[in-house]
Amino acid sequence: MADQRKHNIHTTPNPNGGWDIQSAGGGKLSHHRTKEEAEQAGREEAKKARTELKIHNKDGKISDSVSYGNDPYPPKG
């Protein structure tokens, strides 16, 4: 089974200001002025790719995760 984590989309703070959308396997996709703009763009990218969106806080820690496909069925647990 392929490792799906490499396809996840992340919203991350940019050290120079603003927020970036990054693909775990492919680098920076876009840059946004606000976290809200980045989250919206990240959701659109994750939906297109049918993968997960990982939303990071300003400190870089993941604060939320939203899945748009490739979920196992039945779910574990």
PQR file with spaces between the fields and no chain letter, atoms N, CA, C, O and H, PARSE charges and radii, in Angstrom:
ATOM       1  N    MET     1       0.841   -1.188    0.000 -0.4000 1.5000
ATOM       2  CA   MET     1       0.000    0.000    0.000 -0.0000 2.0000
ATOM       3  C    MET     1       0.882    1.245    0.000  0.5500 1.7000
ATOM       4  O    MET     1       1.837    1.328    0.772 -0.5500 1.4000
ATOM       5  N    ALA     2       0.572    2.198   -0.849 -0.4000 1.5000
ATOM       6  CA   ALA     2       1.372    3.424   -0.955 -0.0000 2.0000
ATOM       7  C    ALA     2       1.177    4.301    0.274  0.5500 1.7000
ATOM       8  O    ALA     2       0.112    4.297    0.891 -0.5500 1.4000
ATOM       9  H    ALA     2      -0.204    2.131   -1.477  0.4000 1.0000
ATOM      10  N    ASP     3       2.195    5.037    0.615 -0.4000 1.5000
ATOM      11  CA   ASP     3       2.140    5.945    1.759 -0.0000 2.0000
ATOM      12  C    ASP     3       1.427    7.227    1.339  0.5500 1.7000
ATOM      13  O    ASP     3       1.989    8.031    0.595 -0.5500 1.4000
ATOM      14  H    ASP     3       3.060    5.041    0.114  0.4000 1.0000
ATOM      15  N    GLN     4       0.188    7.426    1.810 -0.4000 1.5000
ATOM      16  CA   GLN     4      -0.618    8.584    1.422 -0.0000 2.0000
ATOM      17  C    GLN     4      -0.122    9.887    2.029  0.5500 1.7000
ATOM      18  O    GLN     4      -0.448   10.960    1.522 -0.5500 1.4000
ATOM      19  H    GLN     4      -0.269    6.773    2.414  0.4000 1.0000
ATOM      20  N    ARG     5       0.669    9.819    3.115 -0.4000 1.5000
ATOM      21  CA   ARG     5       1.129   11.044    3.771 -0.0000 2.0000
ATOM      22  C    ARG     5       1.934   11.933    2.838  0.5500 1.7000
ATOM      23  O    ARG     5       1.918   13.155    2.988 -0.5500 1.4000
ATOM      24  H    ARG     5       0.935    8.947    3.527  0.4000 1.0000
ATOM      25  N    LYS     6       2.636   11.348    1.883 -0.4000 1.5000
ATOM      26  CA   LYS     6       3.460   12.168    0.999 -0.0000 2.0000
ATOM      27  C    LYS     6       2.618   13.039    0.070  0.5500 1.7000
ATOM      28  O    LYS     6       3.147   13.946   -0.573 -0.5500 1.4000
ATOM      29  H    LYS     6       2.649   10.355    1.762  0.4000 1.0000
ATOM      30  N    HIS     7       1.316   12.776   -0.007 -0.4000 1.5000
ATOM      31  CA   HIS     7       0.436   13.554   -0.872 -0.0000 2.0000
ATOM      32  C    HIS     7      -0.398   14.575   -0.108  0.5500 1.7000
ATOM      33  O    HIS     7      -1.151   15.333   -0.719 -0.5500 1.4000
ATOM      34  H    HIS     7       0.886   12.040    0.516  0.4000 1.0000
ATOM      35  N    ASN     8      -0.278   14.610    1.211 -0.4000 1.5000
ATOM      36  CA   ASN     8      -1.060   15.554    2.009 -0.0000 2.0000
ATOM      37  C    ASN     8      -0.716   16.994    1.649  0.5500 1.7000
ATOM      38  O    ASN     8       0.393   17.297    1.208 -0.5500 1.4000
ATOM      39  H    ASN     8       0.334   13.995    1.708  0.4000 1.0000
ATOM      40  N    ILE     9      -1.695   17.874    1.849 -0.4000 1.5000
ATOM      41  CA   ILE     9      -1.525   19.309    1.648 -0.0000 2.0000
ATOM      42  C    ILE     9      -1.422   19.948    3.031  0.5500 1.7000
ATOM      43  O    ILE     9      -2.163   19.578    3.941 -0.5500 1.4000
ATOM      44  H    ILE     9      -2.595   17.629    2.207  0.4000 1.0000
ATOM      45  N    HIS    10      -0.508   20.905    3.191 -0.4000 1.5000
ATOM      46  CA   HIS    10      -0.294   21.562    4.479 -0.0000 2.0000
ATOM      47  C    HIS    10      -0.415   23.076    4.331  0.5500 1.7000
ATOM      48  O    HIS    10       0.073   23.652    3.360 -0.5500 1.4000
ATOM      49  H    HIS    10       0.094   21.205    2.452  0.4000 1.0000
ATOM      50  N    THR    11      -1.075   23.720    5.309 -0.4000 1.5000
ATOM      51  CA   THR    11      -1.003   25.178    5.437 -0.0000 2.0000
ATOM      52  C    THR    11       0.042   25.449    6.508  0.5500 1.7000
ATOM      53  O    THR    11      -0.081   24.965    7.633 -0.5500 1.4000
ATOM      54  H    THR    11      -1.472   23.252    6.098  0.4000 1.0000
ATOM      55  N    THR    12       1.064   26.216    6.167 -0.4000 1.5000
ATOM      56  CA   THR    12       2.162   26.464    7.104 -0.0000 2.0000
ATOM      57  C    THR    12       2.508   27.949    7.143  0.5500 1.7000
ATOM      58  O    THR    12       2.392   28.645    6.134 -0.5500 1.4000
ATOM      59  H    THR    12       1.163   26.609    5.253  0.4000 1.0000
ATOM      60  N    PRO    13       2.933   28.434    8.313 -0.5600 1.5000
ATOM      61  CA   PRO    13       3.354   29.833    8.383  0.2800 2.0000
ATOM      62  C    PRO    13       4.658   30.032    7.613  0.5500 1.7000
ATOM      63  O    PRO    13       5.556   29.193    7.665 -0.5500 1.4000
ATOM      64  N    ASN    14       4.747   31.149    6.904 -0.4000 1.5000
ATOM      65  CA   ASN    14       5.972   31.482    6.186 -0.0000 2.0000
ATOM      66  C    ASN    14       6.820   32.358    7.103  0.5500 1.7000
ATOM      67  O    ASN    14       6.307   33.331    7.654 -0.5500 1.4000
ATOM      68  H    ASN    14       4.017   31.831    6.862  0.4000 1.0000
ATOM      69  N    PRO    15       8.111   32.041    7.283 -0.5600 1.5000
ATOM      70  CA   PRO    15       8.955   32.827    8.187  0.2800 2.0000
ATOM      71  C    PRO    15       9.069   34.304    7.797  0.5500 1.7000
ATOM      72  O    PRO    15       9.405   35.139    8.637 -0.5500 1.4000
ATOM      73  N    ASN    16       8.793   34.630    6.537 -0.4000 1.5000
ATOM      74  CA   ASN    16       8.861   36.017    6.069 -0.0000 2.0000
ATOM      75  C    ASN    16       7.504   36.711    6.095  0.5500 1.7000
ATOM      76  O    ASN    16       7.369   37.835    5.611 -0.5500 1.4000
ATOM      77  H    ASN    16       8.520   33.952    5.855  0.4000 1.0000
ATOM      78  N    GLY    17       6.500   36.045    6.658 -0.4000 1.5000
ATOM      79  CA   GLY    17       5.155   36.604    6.732 -0.0000 2.0000
ATOM      80  C    GLY    17       4.192   35.866    5.829  0.5500 1.7000
ATOM      81  O    GLY    17       4.578   35.318    4.796 -0.5500 1.4000
ATOM      82  H    GLY    17       6.610   35.132    7.052  0.4000 1.0000
ATOM      83  N    GLY    18       2.943   35.859    6.230 -0.4000 1.5000
ATOM      84  CA   GLY    18       1.922   35.177    5.449 -0.0000 2.0000
ATOM      85  C    GLY    18       1.930   33.675    5.682  0.5500 1.7000
ATOM      86  O    GLY    18       2.552   33.171    6.616 -0.5500 1.4000
ATOM      87  H    GLY    18       2.630   36.304    7.069  0.4000 1.0000
ATOM      88  N    TRP    19       1.222   32.981    4.808 -0.4000 1.5000
ATOM      89  CA   TRP    19       1.036   31.537    4.945 -0.0000 2.0000
ATOM      90  C    TRP    19       1.251   30.859    3.605  0.5500 1.7000
ATOM      91  O    TRP    19       0.921   31.414    2.557 -0.5500 1.4000
ATOM      92  H    TRP    19       0.716   33.391    4.049  0.4000 1.0000
ATOM      93  N    ASP    20       1.809   29.651    3.645 -0.4000 1.5000
ATOM      94  CA   ASP    20       2.062   28.880    2.431 -0.0000 2.0000
ATOM      95  C    ASP    20       1.175   27.648    2.382  0.5500 1.7000
ATOM      96  O    ASP    20       0.779   27.105    3.413 -0.5500 1.4000
ATOM      97  H    ASP    20       2.077   29.200    4.497  0.4000 1.0000
ATOM      98  N    ILE    21       0.873   27.219    1.165 -0.4000 1.5000
ATOM      99  CA   ILE    21       0.254   25.926    0.920 -0.0000 2.0000
ATOM     100  C    ILE    21       1.361   25.056    0.356  0.5500 1.7000
ATOM     101  O    ILE    21       2.002   25.413   -0.633 -0.5500 1.4000
ATOM     102  H    ILE    21       1.195   27.660    0.328  0.4000 1.0000
ATOM     103  N    GLN    22       1.582   23.911    0.991 -0.4000 1.5000
ATOM     104  CA   GLN    22       2.656   23.021    0.570 -0.0000 2.0000
ATOM     105  C    GLN    22       2.132   21.613    0.373  0.5500 1.7000
ATOM     106  O    GLN    22       1.238   21.160    1.087 -0.5500 1.4000
ATOM     107  H    GLN    22       1.062   23.621    1.795  0.4000 1.0000
ATOM     108  N    SER    23       2.699   20.930   -0.603 -0.4000 1.5000
ATOM     109  CA   SER    23       2.448   19.513   -0.802 -0.0000 2.0000
ATOM     110  C    SER    23       3.571   18.774   -0.100  0.5500 1.7000
ATOM     111  O    SER    23       4.744   19.090   -0.300 -0.5500 1.4000
ATOM     112  H    SER    23       3.426   21.298   -1.183  0.4000 1.0000
ATOM     113  N    ALA    24       3.222   17.790    0.721 -0.4000 1.5000
ATOM     114  CA   ALA    24       4.240   17.062    1.476 -0.0000 2.0000
ATOM     115  C    ALA    24       5.271   16.423    0.555  0.5500 1.7000
ATOM     116  O    ALA    24       6.419   16.235    0.959 -0.5500 1.4000
ATOM     117  H    ALA    24       2.269   17.533    0.883  0.4000 1.0000
ATOM     118  N    GLY    25       4.892   16.088   -0.665 -0.4000 1.5000
ATOM     119  CA   GLY    25       5.832   15.457   -1.576 -0.0000 2.0000
ATOM     120  C    GLY    25       6.360   16.358   -2.671  0.5500 1.7000
ATOM     121  O    GLY    25       7.206   15.934   -3.458 -0.5500 1.4000
ATOM     122  H    GLY    25       3.960   16.241   -0.993  0.4000 1.0000
ATOM     123  N    GLY    26       5.876   17.616   -2.744 -0.4000 1.5000
ATOM     124  CA   GLY    26       6.252   18.412   -3.896 -0.0000 2.0000
ATOM     125  C    GLY    26       6.599   19.858   -3.661  0.5500 1.7000
ATOM     126  O    GLY    26       6.781   20.598   -4.628 -0.5500 1.4000
ATOM     127  H    GLY    26       5.189   17.961   -2.105  0.4000 1.0000
ATOM     128  N    GLY    27       6.700   20.294   -2.429 -0.4000 1.5000
ATOM     129  CA   GLY    27       7.103   21.668   -2.169 -0.0000 2.0000
ATOM     130  C    GLY    27       5.958   22.663   -2.141  0.5500 1.7000
ATOM     131  O    GLY    27       4.790   22.285   -2.054 -0.5500 1.4000
ATOM     132  H    GLY    27       6.553   19.693   -1.644  0.4000 1.0000
ATOM     133  N    LYS    28       6.310   23.945   -2.215 -0.4000 1.5000
ATOM     134  CA   LYS    28       5.350   25.046   -2.069 -0.0000 2.0000
ATOM     135  C    LYS    28       4.444   25.149   -3.290  0.5500 1.7000
ATOM     136  O    LYS    28       4.913   25.154   -4.428 -0.5500 1.4000
ATOM     137  H    LYS    28       7.259   24.252   -2.285  0.4000 1.0000
ATOM     138  N    LEU    29       3.124   25.233   -3.033 -0.4000 1.5000
ATOM     139  CA   LEU    29       2.147   25.381   -4.103 -0.0000 2.0000
ATOM     140  C    LEU    29       1.715   26.831   -4.282  0.5500 1.7000
ATOM     141  O    LEU    29       1.522   27.294   -5.406 -0.5500 1.4000
ATOM     142  H    LEU    29       2.744   25.229   -2.108  0.4000 1.0000
ATOM     143  N    SER    30       1.561   27.558   -3.149 -0.4000 1.5000
ATOM     144  CA   SER    30       1.131   28.956   -3.235 -0.0000 2.0000
ATOM     145  C    SER    30       1.412   29.677   -1.923  0.5500 1.7000
ATOM     146  O    SER    30       1.697   29.051   -0.902 -0.5500 1.4000
ATOM     147  H    SER    30       1.718   27.182   -2.236  0.4000 1.0000
ATOM     148  N    HIS    31       1.325   31.008   -1.969 -0.4000 1.5000
ATOM     149  CA   HIS    31       1.549   31.856   -0.794 -0.0000 2.0000
ATOM     150  C    HIS    31       0.334   32.759   -0.622  0.5500 1.7000
ATOM     151  O    HIS    31      -0.240   33.232   -1.603 -0.5500 1.4000
ATOM     152  H    HIS    31       1.093   31.517   -2.798  0.4000 1.0000
ATOM     153  N    HIS    32      -0.059   32.999    0.643 -0.4000 1.5000
ATOM     154  CA   HIS    32      -1.246   33.801    0.932 -0.0000 2.0000
ATOM     155  C    HIS    32      -0.962   34.765    2.071  0.5500 1.7000
ATOM     156  O    HIS    32      -0.127   34.501    2.936 -0.5500 1.4000
ATOM     157  H    HIS    32       0.407   32.615    1.440  0.4000 1.0000
ATOM     158  N    ARG    33      -1.663   35.877    2.057 -0.4000 1.5000
ATOM     159  CA   ARG    33      -1.463   36.923    3.055 -0.0000 2.0000
ATOM     160  C    ARG    33      -1.976   36.511    4.430  0.5500 1.7000
ATOM     161  O    ARG    33      -1.339   36.797    5.444 -0.5500 1.4000
ATOM     162  H    ARG    33      -2.342   36.092    1.354  0.4000 1.0000
ATOM     163  N    THR    34      -3.131   35.838    4.468 -0.4000 1.5000
ATOM     164  CA   THR    34      -3.724   35.454    5.753 -0.0000 2.0000
ATOM     165  C    THR    34      -3.877   33.940    5.866  0.5500 1.7000
ATOM     166  O    THR    34      -3.874   33.220    4.867 -0.5500 1.4000
ATOM     167  H    THR    34      -3.649   35.605    3.645  0.4000 1.0000
ATOM     168  N    LYS    35      -4.011   33.479    7.102 -0.4000 1.5000
ATOM     169  CA   LYS    35      -4.224   32.050    7.345 -0.0000 2.0000
ATOM     170  C    LYS    35      -5.558   31.607    6.741  0.5500 1.7000
ATOM     171  O    LYS    35      -5.656   30.506    6.199 -0.5500 1.4000
ATOM     172  H    LYS    35      -4.013   34.064    7.913  0.4000 1.0000
ATOM     173  N    GLU    36      -6.578   32.453    6.833 -0.4000 1.5000
ATOM     174  CA   GLU    36      -7.891   32.116    6.298 -0.0000 2.0000
ATOM     175  C    GLU    36      -7.830   31.893    4.784  0.5500 1.7000
ATOM     176  O    GLU    36      -8.424   30.946    4.268 -0.5500 1.4000
ATOM     177  H    GLU    36      -6.498   33.347    7.274  0.4000 1.0000
ATOM     178  N    GLU    37      -7.108   32.772    4.075 -0.4000 1.5000
ATOM     179  CA   GLU    37      -6.949   32.608    2.626 -0.0000 2.0000
ATOM     180  C    GLU    37      -6.207   31.313    2.319  0.5500 1.7000
ATOM     181  O    GLU    37      -6.559   30.591    1.386 -0.5500 1.4000
ATOM     182  H    GLU    37      -6.626   33.542    4.494  0.4000 1.0000
ATOM     183  N    ALA    38      -5.184   31.028    3.107 -0.4000 1.5000
ATOM     184  CA   ALA    38      -4.397   29.811    2.898 -0.0000 2.0000
ATOM     185  C    ALA    38      -5.236   28.564    3.162  0.5500 1.7000
ATOM     186  O    ALA    38      -5.144   27.585    2.421 -0.5500 1.4000
ATOM     187  H    ALA    38      -4.898   31.615    3.865  0.4000 1.0000
ATOM     188  N    GLU    39      -6.049   28.594    4.209 -0.4000 1.5000
ATOM     189  CA   GLU    39      -6.910   27.442    4.508 -0.0000 2.0000
ATOM     190  C    GLU    39      -7.879   27.180    3.365  0.5500 1.7000
ATOM     191  O    GLU    39      -8.071   26.031    2.968 -0.5500 1.4000
ATOM     192  H    GLU    39      -6.124   29.389    4.811  0.4000 1.0000
ATOM     193  N    GLN    40      -8.491   28.231    2.834 -0.4000 1.5000
ATOM     194  CA   GLN    40      -9.438   28.065    1.733 -0.0000 2.0000
ATOM     195  C    GLN    40      -8.745   27.477    0.505  0.5500 1.7000
ATOM     196  O    GLN    40      -9.262   26.551   -0.119 -0.5500 1.4000
ATOM     197  H    GLN    40      -8.335   29.165    3.157  0.4000 1.0000
ATOM     198  N    ALA    41      -7.584   28.012    0.163 -0.4000 1.5000
ATOM     199  CA   ALA    41      -6.837   27.492   -0.984 -0.0000 2.0000
ATOM     200  C    ALA    41      -6.385   26.057   -0.723  0.5500 1.7000
ATOM     201  O    ALA    41      -6.403   25.224   -1.629 -0.5500 1.4000
ATOM     202  H    ALA    41      -7.164   28.765    0.670  0.4000 1.0000
ATOM     203  N    GLY    42      -5.983   25.771    0.505 -0.4000 1.5000
ATOM     204  CA   GLY    42      -5.566   24.418    0.865 -0.0000 2.0000
ATOM     205  C    GLY    42      -6.704   23.424    0.749  0.5500 1.7000
ATOM     206  O    GLY    42      -6.509   22.300    0.287 -0.5500 1.4000
ATOM     207  H    GLY    42      -5.969   26.448    1.241  0.4000 1.0000
ATOM     208  N    ARG    43      -7.900   23.838    1.169 -0.4000 1.5000
ATOM     209  CA   ARG    43      -9.072   22.962    1.055 -0.0000 2.0000
ATOM     210  C    ARG    43      -9.360   22.637   -0.411  0.5500 1.7000
ATOM     211  O    ARG    43      -9.653   21.490   -0.751 -0.5500 1.4000
ATOM     212  H    ARG    43      -8.059   24.751    1.544  0.4000 1.0000
ATOM     213  N    GLU    44      -9.277   23.644   -1.271 -0.4000 1.5000
ATOM     214  CA   GLU    44      -9.520   23.426   -2.698 -0.0000 2.0000
ATOM     215  C    GLU    44      -8.492   22.463   -3.286  0.5500 1.7000
ATOM     216  O    GLU    44      -8.849   21.566   -4.049 -0.5500 1.4000
ATOM     217  H    GLU    44      -9.039   24.576   -0.995  0.4000 1.0000
ATOM     218  N    GLU    45      -7.217   22.644   -2.935 -0.4000 1.5000
ATOM     219  CA   GLU    45      -6.159   21.751   -3.426 -0.0000 2.0000
ATOM     220  C    GLU    45      -6.363   20.323   -2.915  0.5500 1.7000
ATOM     221  O    GLU    45      -6.219   19.363   -3.671 -0.5500 1.4000
ATOM     222  H    GLU    45      -6.927   23.373   -2.315  0.4000 1.0000
ATOM     223  N    ALA    46      -6.700   20.187   -1.625 -0.4000 1.5000
ATOM     224  CA   ALA    46      -6.893   18.859   -1.037 -0.0000 2.0000
ATOM     225  C    ALA    46      -8.098   18.154   -1.661  0.5500 1.7000
ATOM     226  O    ALA    46      -8.062   16.944   -1.880 -0.5500 1.4000
ATOM     227  H    ALA    46      -6.817   20.968   -1.011  0.4000 1.0000
ATOM     228  N    LYS    47      -9.161   18.904   -1.946 -0.4000 1.5000
ATOM     229  CA   LYS    47     -10.333   18.311   -2.597 -0.0000 2.0000
ATOM     230  C    LYS    47      -9.977   17.809   -3.985  0.5500 1.7000
ATOM     231  O    LYS    47     -10.368   16.708   -4.372 -0.5500 1.4000
ATOM     232  H    LYS    47      -9.190   19.887   -1.767  0.4000 1.0000
ATOM     233  N    LYS    48      -9.230   18.621   -4.742 -0.4000 1.5000
ATOM     234  CA   LYS    48      -8.821   18.215   -6.093 -0.0000 2.0000
ATOM     235  C    LYS    48      -7.960   16.959   -6.054  0.5500 1.7000
ATOM     236  O    LYS    48      -8.102   16.068   -6.891 -0.5500 1.4000
ATOM     237  H    LYS    48      -8.913   19.516   -4.428  0.4000 1.0000
ATOM     238  N    ALA    49      -7.066   16.901   -5.070 -0.4000 1.5000
ATOM     239  CA   ALA    49      -6.136   15.773   -4.960 -0.0000 2.0000
ATOM     240  C    ALA    49      -6.739   14.593   -4.194  0.5500 1.7000
ATOM     241  O    ALA    49      -6.135   13.522   -4.126 -0.5500 1.4000
ATOM     242  H    ALA    49      -6.951   17.625   -4.390  0.4000 1.0000
ATOM     243  N    ARG    50      -7.935   14.789   -3.614 -0.4000 1.5000
ATOM     244  CA   ARG    50      -8.589   13.757   -2.798 -0.0000 2.0000
ATOM     245  C    ARG    50      -7.645   13.235   -1.722  0.5500 1.7000
ATOM     246  O    ARG    50      -7.381   12.036   -1.621 -0.5500 1.4000
ATOM     247  H    ARG    50      -8.426   15.658   -3.669  0.4000 1.0000
ATOM     248  N    THR    51      -7.154   14.161   -0.933 -0.4000 1.5000
ATOM     249  CA   THR    51      -6.189   13.836    0.113 -0.0000 2.0000
ATOM     250  C    THR    51      -6.532   14.598    1.391  0.5500 1.7000
ATOM     251  O    THR    51      -7.629   15.144    1.510 -0.5500 1.4000
ATOM     252  H    THR    51      -7.369   15.134   -1.015  0.4000 1.0000
ATOM     253  N    GLU    52      -5.612   14.640    2.337 -0.4000 1.5000
ATOM     254  CA   GLU    52      -5.839   15.344    3.598 -0.0000 2.0000
ATOM     255  C    GLU    52      -5.221   16.730    3.580  0.5500 1.7000
ATOM     256  O    GLU    52      -4.188   16.968    2.954 -0.5500 1.4000
ATOM     257  H    GLU    52      -4.720   14.196    2.240  0.4000 1.0000
ATOM     258  N    LEU    53      -5.887   17.640    4.289 -0.4000 1.5000
ATOM     259  CA   LEU    53      -5.348   18.974    4.532 -0.0000 2.0000
ATOM     260  C    LEU    53      -4.917   19.028    5.982  0.5500 1.7000
ATOM     261  O    LEU    53      -5.716   18.757    6.879 -0.5500 1.4000
ATOM     262  H    LEU    53      -6.726   17.446    4.798  0.4000 1.0000
ATOM     263  N    LYS    54      -3.671   19.373    6.221 -0.4000 1.5000
ATOM     264  CA   LYS    54      -3.137   19.546    7.570 -0.0000 2.0000
ATOM     265  C    LYS    54      -2.969   21.044    7.798  0.5500 1.7000
ATOM     266  O    LYS    54      -2.217   21.702    7.080 -0.5500 1.4000
ATOM     267  H    LYS    54      -3.022   19.593    5.493  0.4000 1.0000
ATOM     268  N    ILE    55      -3.666   21.583    8.794 -0.4000 1.5000
ATOM     269  CA   ILE    55      -3.629   23.013    9.088 -0.0000 2.0000
ATOM     270  C    ILE    55      -2.722   23.234   10.290  0.5500 1.7000
ATOM     271  O    ILE    55      -2.967   22.700   11.372 -0.5500 1.4000
ATOM     272  H    ILE    55      -4.277   21.048    9.378  0.4000 1.0000
ATOM     273  N    HIS    56      -1.676   24.026   10.092 -0.4000 1.5000
ATOM     274  CA   HIS    56      -0.694   24.284   11.139 -0.0000 2.0000
ATOM     275  C    HIS    56      -0.974   25.614   11.837  0.5500 1.7000
ATOM     276  O    HIS    56      -1.526   26.537   11.239 -0.5500 1.4000
ATOM     277  H    HIS    56      -1.477   24.461    9.214  0.4000 1.0000
ATOM     278  N    ASN    57      -0.586   25.697   13.107 -0.4000 1.5000
ATOM     279  CA   ASN    57      -0.627   26.954   13.860 -0.0000 2.0000
ATOM     280  C    ASN    57       0.602   27.781   13.523  0.5500 1.7000
ATOM     281  O    ASN    57       1.482   27.332   12.789 -0.5500 1.4000
ATOM     282  H    ASN    57      -0.138   24.947   13.593  0.4000 1.0000
ATOM     283  N    LYS    58       0.655   28.987   14.061 -0.4000 1.5000
ATOM     284  CA   LYS    58       1.805   29.875   13.863 -0.0000 2.0000
ATOM     285  C    LYS    58       3.100   29.238   14.374  0.5500 1.7000
ATOM     286  O    LYS    58       4.177   29.519   13.848 -0.5500 1.4000
ATOM     287  H    LYS    58      -0.060   29.352   14.657  0.4000 1.0000
ATOM     288  N    ASP    59       2.998   28.372   15.409 -0.4000 1.5000
ATOM     289  CA   ASP    59       4.186   27.704   15.948 -0.0000 2.0000
ATOM     290  C    ASP    59       4.590   26.469   15.140  0.5500 1.7000
ATOM     291  O    ASP    59       5.568   25.803   15.478 -0.5500 1.4000
ATOM     292  H    ASP    59       2.123   28.144   15.837  0.4000 1.0000
ATOM     293  N    GLY    60       3.846   26.160   14.077 -0.4000 1.5000
ATOM     294  CA   GLY    60       4.184   25.047   13.203 -0.0000 2.0000
ATOM     295  C    GLY    60       3.519   23.728   13.552  0.5500 1.7000
ATOM     296  O    GLY    60       3.589   22.778   12.772 -0.5500 1.4000
ATOM     297  H    GLY    60       3.052   26.702   13.802  0.4000 1.0000
ATOM     298  N    LYS    61       2.870   23.652   14.716 -0.4000 1.5000
ATOM     299  CA   LYS    61       2.197   22.415   15.114 -0.0000 2.0000
ATOM     300  C    LYS    61       0.870   22.278   14.374  0.5500 1.7000
ATOM     301  O    LYS    61       0.198   23.272   14.098 -0.5500 1.4000
ATOM     302  H    LYS    61       2.813   24.424   15.349  0.4000 1.0000
ATOM     303  N    ILE    62       0.499   21.034   14.054 -0.4000 1.5000
ATOM     304  CA   ILE    62      -0.769   20.782   13.374 -0.0000 2.0000
ATOM     305  C    ILE    62      -1.917   21.027   14.345  0.5500 1.7000
ATOM     306  O    ILE    62      -1.962   20.442   15.427 -0.5500 1.4000
ATOM     307  H    ILE    62       1.045   20.227   14.278  0.4000 1.0000
ATOM     308  N    SER    63      -2.851   21.903   13.947 -0.4000 1.5000
ATOM     309  CA   SER    63      -4.001   22.218   14.797 -0.0000 2.0000
ATOM     310  C    SER    63      -5.275   21.527   14.330  0.5500 1.7000
ATOM     311  O    SER    63      -6.200   21.329   15.118 -0.5500 1.4000
ATOM     312  H    SER    63      -2.814   22.378   13.068  0.4000 1.0000
ATOM     313  N    ASP    64      -5.327   21.156   13.044 -0.4000 1.5000
ATOM     314  CA   ASP    64      -6.525   20.524   12.509 -0.0000 2.0000
ATOM     315  C    ASP    64      -6.159   19.713   11.278  0.5500 1.7000
ATOM     316  O    ASP    64      -5.157   19.979   10.615 -0.5500 1.4000
ATOM     317  H    ASP    64      -4.575   21.317   12.405  0.4000 1.0000
ATOM     318  N    SER    65      -6.985   18.725   10.985 -0.4000 1.5000
ATOM     319  CA   SER    65      -6.779   17.873    9.825 -0.0000 2.0000
ATOM     320  C    SER    65      -8.140   17.579    9.215  0.5500 1.7000
ATOM     321  O    SER    65      -9.080   17.224    9.925 -0.5500 1.4000
ATOM     322  H    SER    65      -7.800   18.509   11.523  0.4000 1.0000
ATOM     323  N    VAL    66      -8.246   17.727    7.890 -0.4000 1.5000
ATOM     324  CA   VAL    66      -9.500   17.481    7.190 -0.0000 2.0000
ATOM     325  C    VAL    66      -9.218   16.525    6.043  0.5500 1.7000
ATOM     326  O    VAL    66      -8.294   16.742    5.258 -0.5500 1.4000
ATOM     327  H    VAL    66      -7.482   18.015    7.313  0.4000 1.0000
ATOM     328  N    SER    67     -10.019   15.460    5.946 -0.4000 1.5000
ATOM     329  CA   SER    67      -9.809   14.456    4.907 -0.0000 2.0000
ATOM     330  C    SER    67     -10.810   14.640    3.773  0.5500 1.7000
ATOM     331  O    SER    67     -11.998   14.863    4.005 -0.5500 1.4000
ATOM     332  H    SER    67     -10.769   15.283    6.583  0.4000 1.0000
ATOM     333  N    TYR    68     -10.310   14.542    2.540 -0.4000 1.5000
ATOM     334  CA   TYR    68     -11.155   14.656    1.358 -0.0000 2.0000
ATOM     335  C    TYR    68     -11.051   13.426    0.471  0.5500 1.7000
ATOM     336  O    TYR    68     -11.162   13.543   -0.749 -0.5500 1.4000
ATOM     337  H    TYR    68      -9.345   14.361    2.352  0.4000 1.0000
ATOM     338  N    GLY    69     -10.842   12.258    1.050 -0.4000 1.5000
ATOM     339  CA   GLY    69     -10.807   11.038    0.258 -0.0000 2.0000
ATOM     340  C    GLY    69      -9.729   10.091    0.713  0.5500 1.7000
ATOM     341  O    GLY    69      -8.945   10.400    1.611 -0.5500 1.4000
ATOM     342  H    GLY    69     -10.752   12.164    2.042  0.4000 1.0000
ATOM     343  N    ASN    70      -9.696    8.926    0.081 -0.4000 1.5000
ATOM     344  CA   ASN    70      -8.728    7.876    0.379 -0.0000 2.0000
ATOM     345  C    ASN    70      -8.797    7.404    1.825  0.5500 1.7000
ATOM     346  O    ASN    70      -7.795    6.943    2.373 -0.5500 1.4000
ATOM     347  H    ASN    70     -10.333    8.675   -0.648  0.4000 1.0000
ATOM     348  N    ASP    71      -9.964    7.512    2.448 -0.4000 1.5000
ATOM     349  CA   ASP    71     -10.124    7.028    3.810 -0.0000 2.0000
ATOM     350  C    ASP    71     -10.363    5.522    3.785  0.5500 1.7000
ATOM     351  O    ASP    71     -11.083    5.025    2.918 -0.5500 1.4000
ATOM     352  H    ASP    71     -10.778    7.886    2.004  0.4000 1.0000
ATOM     353  N    PRO    72      -9.771    4.792    4.724 -0.5600 1.5000
ATOM     354  CA   PRO    72      -9.996    3.345    4.760  0.2800 2.0000
ATOM     355  C    PRO    72     -11.442    3.033    5.147  0.5500 1.7000
ATOM     356  O    PRO    72     -12.045    3.742    5.953 -0.5500 1.4000
ATOM     357  N    TYR    73     -11.991    1.962    4.564 -0.4000 1.5000
ATOM     358  CA   TYR    73     -13.324    1.530    4.948 -0.0000 2.0000
ATOM     359  C    TYR    73     -13.287    0.045    5.206  0.5500 1.7000
ATOM     360  O    TYR    73     -12.807   -0.698    4.349 -0.5500 1.4000
ATOM     361  H    TYR    73     -11.501    1.386    3.910  0.4000 1.0000
ATOM     362  N    PRO    74     -13.755   -0.418    6.312 -0.5600 1.5000
ATOM     363  CA   PRO    74     -14.307    0.369    7.402  0.2800 2.0000
ATOM     364  C    PRO    74     -13.207    1.088    8.169  0.5500 1.7000
ATOM     365  O    PRO    74     -12.056    0.651    8.153 -0.5500 1.4000
ATOM     366  N    PRO    75     -13.548    2.189    8.842 -0.5600 1.5000
ATOM     367  CA   PRO    75     -12.534    2.925    9.609  0.2800 2.0000
ATOM     368  C    PRO    75     -11.996    2.089   10.761  0.5500 1.7000
ATOM     369  O    PRO    75     -12.710    1.262   11.329 -0.5500 1.4000
ATOM     370  N    LYS    76     -10.735    2.313   11.098 -0.4000 1.5000
ATOM     371  CA   LYS    76     -10.123    1.611   12.224 -0.0000 2.0000
ATOM     372  C    LYS    76     -10.656    2.188   13.521  0.5500 1.7000
ATOM     373  O    LYS    76     -10.980    3.373   13.608 -0.5500 1.4000
ATOM     374  H    LYS    76     -10.156    2.985   10.637  0.4000 1.0000
ATOM     375  N    GLY    77     -10.742    1.314   14.547 -0.4000 1.5000
ATOM     376  CA   GLY    77     -11.110    1.778   15.887 -0.0000 2.0000
ATOM     377  C    GLY    77     -12.530    1.713   16.095  0.5500 1.7000
ATOM     378  O    GLY    77     -13.013    2.066   17.170 -0.5500 1.4000
ATOM     379  H    GLY    77     -10.478    0.352   14.477  0.4000 1.0000
